Amino acid sequence: MPVRPFPRSADFLDRARVAALLKPRRVRMRLTLLYGGLFVLSGAVLLTVTYLLVAGTTTSLVLIDGVQASPGADRPPRIHRSIGVDGAGAAAGGGPGDIDQQAEALNEQAQHTHQEMIDNLMFNAVIALAITSVISIWLGWVVAGRVLRPLRSMTTTIQRITARNVHERLAVEGPRDELKDLADTVDGLLGRLETTLDSHKRFVANAAHELRTPLTLEHALLEESLIDRDPTVDTFRTNFERLLTISKQQGRLLEALLFLSTSERGLDRPEPVDLADLADEAVDAVRPAAGRRGLRLDARIAPASLEGDPVLVGRLVANLLDNALSYNVPAGRVQLTVGTRAGRAFLTATNTGQRVPDDQVDRLFHPFQRLSRSADDGHHGLGLSIVRSIVDAHGAELTARAGTDGGLVVDILFPERRQAGGTTHILLR
């Protein structure tokens, strides 16, 4: 048996292109064809059922004295024969020899009449189906256009919206249907985009402002060294030390910006994180600085674990401690508490310091926001914003409030760690 060769891939591609060209690209045309196809299909089914019902019926004829009549007539028959359209009949009595011929002729005439009736019925039904199909397709086109009119209006409005007029909304009115839900969803998306764009604009403006100040100082120091007619080694050393300090501040700013962008991107591959170990390392790292500033650092660390990014979580703890130490008062205190609450790891950082108004607490967690803009110790107001971004990336809950003795109380509750294979992971320390 010869084996038929498989068609070449080029043939499949050509067929796919032809099918794609023949497929209607407009939703209105697809809906019209759908409406029309359903109507034609239902009409064809109805026509077939009607034909089967009519074709299956039979007609009986009765001959009385050689005259055609219907069964059940008032005149009593002397000689009669019942005849059906299928030629079957039963003799009810004897009679002249021409009765059979008359019966056969009437039978043929009945069959011919019955067939003509069916043919006329089907011909008229097909014509009526064709006419109504054309009308249904036209009505389907009109109805589809009316249904899709709100979508066209929304599409036109969305195409007109840019970054300059992202505040515009679709504002579709009407009953609460699928189109209304779609319009409200798009309005919600535009609202979130507007908020994000405004946040990015403020972020860029603040970043430019923070970078402009050290660049201006660097330019002034370099210019001072050039215009000094009697420079000395000490002046050069002083200017270089100041330039080095400014460079370190810029490095910390860029590092903070990179961390902020990394945390806002989210988590790629969460892994088990020992929050207690990270807290121990962060406390050991800042304890010398706390001693130099005369601050009391208390750490209450209990076993706690979560799923996330250990680098980001470590930066979160370090930023909270750095913020608590930097914005404090002489002989103040810093307290860090780590543990598990209802099966969820938590971290609480408390410090004394300048009293924070309640309406200013949330603002401190935005980029480049500080309670006082006079700080020149290298802090750029990014520490707490990085903390919030890391919290959001881990799906944790952050609660902050002003402390009774000044400063802030920041509480972070991480999600419950997922269990693998029905085994509960317990950390023992």
C-alpha positions, 0 to 999 in steps of 0.5 A: 500500500503506497504511503501518502506523503505528508503535506509540507509545512508551507501548505499548512501555513498558507492554509492558516493564512487563508483561514485567518483572512476569511475569518471576520475580524470585526466583532460586529460581523461575528455577532451578525453571522452568529445571529443569522446562523442560529436563525437559519439553523433553527428555521431549517430544523423547523422546516425539516420537522414540518416536512416529516409531519406532513409527509407522514400523514395519510388520506382516506377516500370512500366511494359510494355508488361510484361517487367520492365521499368521506367516511362517516357521511349520512348517506348509507353506502350500498357498495363502497371501498376505503382507499388510502394514499398508499394504495392499501384498501379493503373491500367492504362489498361487491360491485361493478367491475369498474369500481376497481378502476375508479378506485385506482384512478382516485388513489393515483390522483390522491397521491399526486395531489398529496405530493403536490401539496407537500412540494408547494408547502416546502417551496413556499417554506424555503422561500419564506426561510430565505427572506426571513434569513436576510431580514434576520441577518440585517436585524442582527447587524443592527442589534450587534451595532447597538450592543457594541455602541458603548464599547466603541464609545469606551474605546474612543475615550480610552484612545484619547487618554494619555499621561496628560489627561489620565484624570479623565474617566469613562463614567458610563451610566446605565444599568449594572450589567457587564458593560457597566462593570467593564467601564468601572473596572477601566475607571479603577485602572485609570485611577490607579495609573493616575496615582502611580504616575503622580507618585513617580512624578513626585519621586523623580522631582524629589530624587532630582532635588536630592541629587542636585544639592550634593552636585552643587556643593561638589561644583562649588568646592572644585571651583573654590580650589581652582580660583584659590590663588594661594592653595595649600595642602590643608585647603586641598585636603579639607576640600577633598574630605568634604568631596569624599563625604558628599560622594559617600552620601550620593552613594548611599542615596543611589543604593537606597534608590536601587533597593527601593526599585528592587523591593517594588518589583516584588519577590521572584522566588520566596524562600524560608527566612529566619527573622530572628537571625536577621534581627540578631545580626542587625542589632549587633551591627548597630549596637556600637553606634547606639553606645556612641550616641548614648542610646539604650538598645533593647532587643527581645528576639524570639524564634520567628520564620517566614517566607520571602527574600532574606536580603530584603527582610534584612534591609527592612530590619536594618532600616528600622533600626537606623531610623530609630537611632538617627531620629532620637533624643539624647539618652533615648531608647530603642526597642526591637521585638521579634516573635510569633503571633498567632502563627505569624512572624512579627517585628515591632520597632519602638524609639523615643524622639521628636513627637510626631503628629498623628497626621504626619505618620503616614507621610513619613513612609513616602519617598524623600519625606522627613519630619524636618528638612533640616537634617544634613546627616546623609539621610534622604527620607528613603529608609521608611519608604523602603520598609513599606515597599518590602512589606508590600512585596511580602504581603505583610501588614504594617501599622505605625503610630506616634509613640507616647514618648515621641518617636514612632511605633512600627509593627509589621506582621508577616503572612503565615508561612505555608506548610509543605506536605502537611508538615508544620515547620517549627524553629527551635532556638 
